[in-house]
Amino acid sequence: MILALLALAACKDKPASTDTIDVAKAMPNLPLPPDAQFVSKSGSPDAVQLVFQSRATPALVEDFYRDVFTAEPWRLVGDSKDATGTTVLYAEQNGPPMWVRIAPSGRGARVEIAGADPTADTSFVRRSRGARDSANALRPLKR
């Protein structure tokens, strides 16, 4: 019985970490969607995501972000739409990049904005550094 209680206690969810990057650091130039309400914030020490619900149509929100990301200091790098009608934009600046997902939602659009600390040593950065390291390069087989 005691072992069962200990096992049950060990399975209990651990509280979520409150260590998340400051929004101002990950998104110093944060363009908020038109006619939107804040829904949620989530993140890690290296990245953060903000979610908004806009009463504007997805097309209007898409046009807003395309206008923002094609003007200084931004450069629109990626612009795609999936089969569900969700638009994904990726923009860079002289600072942290930004990802924006715009999905149809009821009578408006759900807008997810993600930003990251460009100086963070994330696992992706570590893997890409390792790929450039000549010690990790693929070598042809000798025959």
C-alpha positions in Angstrom: 0.0 0.0 0.0 2.8 2.4 0.9 4.6 1.6 -2.3 1.5 2.3 -4.3 1.1 5.7 -2.7 4.7 6.5 -3.3 4.4 5.5 -7.0 1.2 7.6 -7.3 2.9 10.6 -5.7 5.9 10.3 -8.2 3.4 10.4 -11.1 2.0 13.7 -10.0 2.6 16.5 -12.5 5.4 18.9 -11.6 4.5 22.6 -11.5 5.3 24.4 -14.7 8.4 26.5 -14.7 7.9 30.2 -14.4 11.2 30.9 -16.0 10.3 32.4 -19.4 12.1 34.9 -21.4 11.0 38.5 -21.1 8.6 39.4 -24.0 10.5 42.7 -24.5 13.7 40.7 -25.1 12.2 38.2 -27.5 9.9 40.6 -29.2 11.3 44.2 -28.9 9.3 45.3 -32.0 6.0 43.5 -31.3 3.3 44.3 -33.8 -0.1 43.5 -32.2 -2.8 42.2 -34.4 -5.7 44.5 -35.2 -8.9 44.4 -33.1 -7.5 41.6 -30.9 -7.7 40.3 -27.3 -4.9 38.6 -25.5 -5.6 34.9 -24.9 -2.4 33.3 -23.5 1.4 33.4 -23.0 3.7 30.4 -22.9 7.4 29.9 -23.2 10.8 28.9 -22.0 13.9 30.7 -21.0 14.8 31.0 -24.7 11.4 31.6 -26.5 7.9 32.9 -25.9 4.6 32.6 -27.6 1.7 35.0 -27.3 -1.8 34.1 -28.5 -4.5 36.6 -29.5 -8.0 36.3 -30.8 -8.8 39.0 -33.4 -12.3 40.0 -34.6 -10.7 40.9 -37.9 -10.8 38.4 -40.8 -7.8 36.2 -41.3 -7.2 38.0 -44.7 -7.1 41.4 -42.9 -4.7 40.2 -40.3 -2.5 38.6 -43.0 -2.4 41.9 -44.9 -1.6 43.8 -41.7 1.4 41.5 -40.9 2.6 41.5 -44.6 2.6 45.3 -44.5 4.5 45.4 -41.2 7.0 42.7 -42.2 7.8 44.4 -45.6 8.8 47.7 -43.9 11.9 48.6 -41.9 13.2 47.1 -39.7 11.6 43.9 -40.8 12.3 41.5 -43.8 9.6 39.0 -44.6 11.5 35.7 -45.2 8.7 33.1 -45.2 5.0 33.3 -46.2 3.0 30.1 -46.6 -0.5 28.7 -46.2 -1.4 25.2 -45.3 -4.4 23.0 -46.2 -6.4 24.3 -43.2 -6.1 27.9 -44.3 -3.5 28.8 -41.6 -1.0 31.3 -42.8 2.5 31.1 -41.4 4.8 34.2 -41.7 8.5 34.3 -40.7 10.2 37.7 -40.5 13.7 38.8 -39.5 15.2 42.1 -38.3 18.4 43.3 -36.8 17.3 41.5 -33.6 15.1 38.6 -32.7 13.1 37.0 -35.5 9.4 36.5 -35.3 7.0 33.8 -36.4 3.3 34.6 -36.8 0.5 32.0 -37.4 -2.9 33.3 -38.5 -5.7 30.7 -38.5 -9.4 31.1 -39.2 -11.3 31.0 -35.9 -15.0 31.6 -35.6 -15.8 35.0 -36.9 -12.2 36.1 -36.8 -8.6 34.9 -36.6 -6.5 33.2 -34.0 -3.0 34.8 -34.1 0.0 33.1 -32.5 3.2 35.2 -32.3 6.5 33.5 -31.3 9.8 35.1 -30.7 13.1 33.9 -29.4 16.3 35.1 -27.8 18.8 35.2 -30.8 21.7 34.7 -28.4 20.3 31.6 -26.7 22.2 28.4 -27.2 19.3 26.2 -28.0 19.5 22.6 -29.0 18.9 23.7 -32.7 21.8 26.1 -32.5 24.0 23.4 -30.9 23.1 20.9 -33.6 23.7 23.4 -36.4 27.1 24.3 -35.0 27.9 20.6 -34.8 26.9 20.1 -38.4 29.4 22.8 -39.4 32.2 21.2 -37.3 34.5 19.3 -39.7 34.8 16.5 -37.2 31.1 15.8 -37.7 31.1 16.0 -41.5 30.2 13.0 -43.5 33.1 11.5 -45.3 32.9 9.3 -48.4 33.5 5.6 -47.9 36.9 4.3 -49.0 36.6 1.4 -51.4 
